[in-house]
Amino acid sequence: MISPLAHIHPAARLAPGVTVEPFTTIYGDVEIGENTWIGPNVTIMDGAR
């Protein structure tokens, strides 16, 4: 589930089953693996894998 209060760049790649909590920002050149949980108030910068 992706919180409607999260900001995710359209180029970011999120695998199935990813959960993103509110007030999280994910930049463009990012890959998030399956079933990952990202807590609230997190920033993930370009290049993260």
N, CA and C atoms as a LAMMPS dump frame, in Angstrom:
ITEM: TIMESTEP
0
ITEM: NUMBER OF ATOMS
147
ITEM: BOX BOUNDS ff ff ff
-5.0000000000000000e+02 5.0000000000000000e+02
-5.0000000000000000e+02 5.0000000000000000e+02
-5.0000000000000000e+02 5.0000000000000000e+02
ITEM: ATOMS id mol type element x y z
1 1 1 N 0.837 -1.173 0
2 1 2 C 0 0 0
3 1 3 C 0.886 1.243 0
4 2 1 N 0.517 2.207 -0.795
5 2 2 C 1.229 3.476 -0.872
6 2 3 C 0.332 4.544 -0.255
7 3 1 N 0.821 5.203 0.766
8 3 2 C 0.041 6.26 1.408
9 3 3 C -0.198 7.403 0.425
10 4 1 N -1.393 7.967 0.424
11 4 2 C -1.643 9.14 -0.42
12 4 3 C -0.853 10.367 0.051
13 5 1 N -0.259 10.293 1.232
14 5 2 C 0.537 11.398 1.763
15 5 3 C 2.028 11.228 1.48
16 6 1 N 2.391 10.184 0.72
17 6 2 C 3.785 9.972 0.313
18 6 3 C 4.015 10.659 -1.031
19 7 1 N 5.253 11.067 -1.281
20 7 2 C 5.639 11.685 -2.547
21 7 3 C 6.619 10.753 -3.245
22 8 1 N 6.184 10.188 -4.376
23 8 2 C 7.015 9.225 -5.104
24 8 3 C 7.187 9.717 -6.535
25 9 1 N 8.436 9.872 -6.949
26 9 2 C 8.727 10.32 -8.312
27 9 3 C 8.193 9.279 -9.296
28 10 1 N 7.619 9.712 -10.42
29 10 2 C 7.059 8.752 -11.384
30 10 3 C 8.08 7.772 -11.963
31 11 1 N 9.372 8.134 -11.958
32 11 2 C 10.398 7.238 -12.503
33 11 3 C 10.889 6.206 -11.487
34 12 1 N 10.511 6.342 -10.226
35 12 2 C 10.924 5.373 -9.201
36 12 3 C 10.287 4.019 -9.504
37 13 1 N 11.029 2.95 -9.243
38 13 2 C 10.536 1.597 -9.521
39 13 3 C 10.282 0.872 -8.206
40 14 1 N 9.011 0.585 -7.962
41 14 2 C 8.611 -0.119 -6.749
42 14 3 C 8.065 -1.488 -7.138
43 15 1 N 8.652 -2.541 -6.579
44 15 2 C 8.218 -3.909 -6.863
45 15 3 C 6.876 -4.176 -6.166
46 16 1 N 6.229 -5.278 -6.51
47 16 2 C 4.963 -5.632 -5.863
48 16 3 C 5.124 -5.81 -4.354
49 17 1 N 4.092 -5.451 -3.628
50 17 2 C 4.058 -5.674 -2.188
51 17 3 C 4.746 -4.608 -1.358
52 18 1 N 5.191 -3.517 -1.981
53 18 2 C 5.874 -2.453 -1.241
54 18 3 C 4.853 -1.629 -0.466
55 19 1 N 5.192 -1.311 0.788
56 19 2 C 4.377 -0.423 1.62
57 19 3 C 5.163 0.853 1.86
58 20 1 N 4.523 1.993 1.607
59 20 2 C 5.15 3.291 1.838
60 20 3 C 4.241 4.082 2.77
61 21 1 N 4.772 4.432 3.922
62 21 2 C 4.012 5.16 4.94
63 21 3 C 3.966 6.664 4.619
64 22 1 N 3.103 7.417 5.332
65 22 2 C 2.932 8.849 5.059
66 22 3 C 4.216 9.661 5.238
67 23 1 N 4.268 10.752 4.489
68 23 2 C 5.321 11.775 4.577
69 23 3 C 6.69 11.258 4.156
70 24 1 N 6.693 10.192 3.351
71 24 2 C 7.928 9.661 2.787
72 24 3 C 8.119 10.251 1.395
73 25 1 N 9.377 10.515 1.017
74 25 2 C 9.714 11.015 -0.313
75 25 3 C 10.675 10.035 -0.967
76 26 1 N 10.338 9.619 -2.184
77 26 2 C 11.193 8.719 -2.951
78 26 3 C 11.526 9.416 -4.267
79 27 1 N 12.828 9.63 -4.509
80 27 2 C 13.286 10.308 -5.716
81 27 3 C 13.293 9.359 -6.909
82 28 1 N 13.673 9.892 -8.096
83 28 2 C 13.486 9.196 -9.364
84 28 3 C 14.297 7.951 -9.617
85 29 1 N 15.602 7.996 -9.458
86 29 2 C 16.451 6.862 -9.822
87 29 3 C 16.584 5.918 -8.629
88 30 1 N 15.455 5.278 -8.282
89 30 2 C 15.387 4.423 -7.085
90 30 3 C 14.706 3.113 -7.46
91 31 1 N 15.198 2.008 -6.904
92 31 2 C 14.551 0.701 -7.048
93 31 3 C 14.282 0.148 -5.658
94 32 1 N 13.03 -0.21 -5.392
95 32 2 C 12.632 -0.789 -4.11
96 32 3 C 12.189 -2.226 -4.376
97 33 1 N 12.754 -3.182 -3.641
98 33 2 C 12.466 -4.601 -3.84
99 33 3 C 11.122 -5.038 -3.276
100 34 1 N 10.744 -6.25 -3.63
101 34 2 C 9.455 -6.823 -3.224
102 34 3 C 9.271 -6.841 -1.711
103 35 1 N 8.034 -6.579 -1.298
104 35 2 C 7.59 -6.689 0.098
105 35 3 C 8.396 -5.832 1.073
106 36 1 N 8.929 -4.718 0.589
107 36 2 C 9.679 -3.794 1.443
108 36 3 C 8.706 -2.883 2.17
109 37 1 N 8.982 -2.618 3.449
110 37 2 C 8.195 -1.661 4.227
111 37 3 C 9.059 -0.432 4.454
112 38 1 N 8.54 0.732 4.05
113 38 2 C 9.241 1.996 4.243
114 38 3 C 8.4 2.819 5.21
115 39 1 N 8.975 3.115 6.361
116 39 2 C 8.259 3.814 7.426
117 39 3 C 7.977 5.271 7.104
118 40 1 N 7.299 5.957 8.02
119 40 2 C 6.948 7.358 7.809
120 40 3 C 8.167 8.276 7.907
121 41 1 N 8.072 9.403 7.208
122 41 2 C 9.087 10.468 7.268
123 41 3 C 10.459 10.035 6.765
124 42 1 N 10.49 9.152 5.768
125 42 2 C 11.751 8.67 5.193
126 42 3 C 11.998 9.4 3.872
127 43 1 N 13.271 9.683 3.58
128 43 2 C 13.664 10.212 2.274
129 43 3 C 14.641 9.232 1.647
130 44 1 N 14.33 8.784 0.427
131 44 2 C 15.206 7.873 -0.305
132 44 3 C 15.685 8.627 -1.544
133 45 1 N 16.995 8.84 -1.611
134 45 2 C 17.598 9.676 -2.65
135 45 3 C 17.919 8.868 -3.911
136 46 1 N 18.198 9.608 -4.998
137 46 2 C 18.571 8.999 -6.275
138 46 3 C 19.687 7.98 -6.106
139 47 1 N 19.567 6.875 -6.826
140 47 2 C 20.609 5.857 -6.841
141 47 3 C 20.433 4.75 -5.816
142 48 1 N 19.456 4.871 -4.931
143 48 2 C 19.248 3.829 -3.916
144 48 3 C 18.704 2.572 -4.582
145 49 1 N 19.202 1.422 -4.112
146 49 2 C 18.744 0.122 -4.623
147 49 3 C 18.412 -0.76 -3.454
